[in-house]
Amino acid sequence: QVQLVESGGGLVQPGGSLRLSCAASGIVVRDYVMAWYRQAPGKQRELVASISGGGVTSYADPREGRFTISRDNAKRSVFLQMNRLKPEDTAVYYCNAYLDTEDYWGQGTQVTVSS
C-alpha cells in the first residue's frame, strides 16, 4: 500500500519560512517523479515544483526563487523549502508521486501565511 504523508505546514507570518516534508512508503522513491502541488480556496490545484529521480528540478515560477524542492531517496522523503512567504501562498500543499500510469497523492498539509 502506497502512502504519502506530508508534514511541516502551519501558520507563518509574511516573509517567513516553512519546510514541508513528504514521507513515502510502499514505493521506491528514486523511481518516481516527486512533486508538490497546492490548492488555495476556490482555486484549482496547481503544480509548485517537481523533481525527477535523477534530481532534475522544475518550478512553476523559477524566476521567483523562493521555493526549493529536494529529495532524500534513502529516507524516502521529499522536501519543499519555502522562503519569503506571501499571503497568496496560503493553500493546502500536496505531495505527489508519479511514474507512467501510477499517480499517488498525500492528504495535504495546510500552509497559512498571515500576520
N, C-alpha and C positions, 0 to 999 in steps of 0.2 A: 504494500500500500504506500502510495506516494504522499508525502506531506511536506508542505512548505509553511514554515511558521515565522511570521515577522515579529520583530520587537524593536523597541527604541523610539517609538513615537511619543508624542506628548505635547504639552503647551510650552511654547517658547516665544520670547519677545522678538519683534522685528530686529533684524541684524544678528540674531543669534544663530547657533549651530545645533544640529542633531545628527546622530549617526544611526541609521537604520540597519538592522541585521535580518538576514533570512537564513534560517537553518533548514536544510533539506534532508529528507530521509526517503529511502526507497528508490533512489536514483543515483547514478554515478554522475555527479555534478559536472565533472570535466567534459562530459559528452554533450552537454546541453548548452544552448544559448540561454543565459540568465538575464532577466530584465526587471526593472522597476517601472511600474505604471502608477498613475494616480487618478483619482476621480473626485472632483470637487462637487459640492451640492448643486444639482440641476445641470451638471455638465457630463459629457461623455468621458469615459476612461481614456486616458492618453498616455503614450509612452514617455517616460522620463529619460531612461538610459538603458543600454544593454551591453553585455559583454560576452564574447564568444568563448568557447573552450580554450582557445589559444590566447585569450586575453585581449583581443581587439575590442575596443570600446566605441560606443556610438552614443551621441546625446541628441535629445530633441532640440536643444538650443546650445550648441557648442560655444557660441560667442560669449555667453554669459560667464561660463567657467565657475559657477557656484557649486555645482554638484560633481561628485566623483564616484564612479562605480568601481568596485573591486571585488575580487573573489579569492577564496582560500579553498582550493579543491580538497585538500587534506581534511579540512574541518567541515567540508560540505556546506560552506556558507558563502553568502554574497552580501555585500555591504553597500550602503549609499551614504556617503558623507555629504551633508548639506550645509553650506555656509551662507552667511549674509541672507538669511531667510526673510521672505516678504509675506505680508498678509495673503497675497494671491497664491502662495504656496500651500495654503490650507487645503487639505484634502485627505482622503484615505489613500494610503500608499500600499500597493500590492506587489508581491514578489511573483515572478512568472518564470517557468522553466519550459523551454520549447526545443523539440527535436522532431523533425519530419512531421508525423501526424500526432505526435504527443504534445499535449499542451496542459500544463498544470498551474494552478493558482493557489496562493495562500488566502487567508481570510482577511488580511489587511490590517494596517495599523494607522491610527488617526494621528495626523500632524496638524496642530493648530498654531498659527502664528498670529499673536495678538498682544497688544500692550494692556 
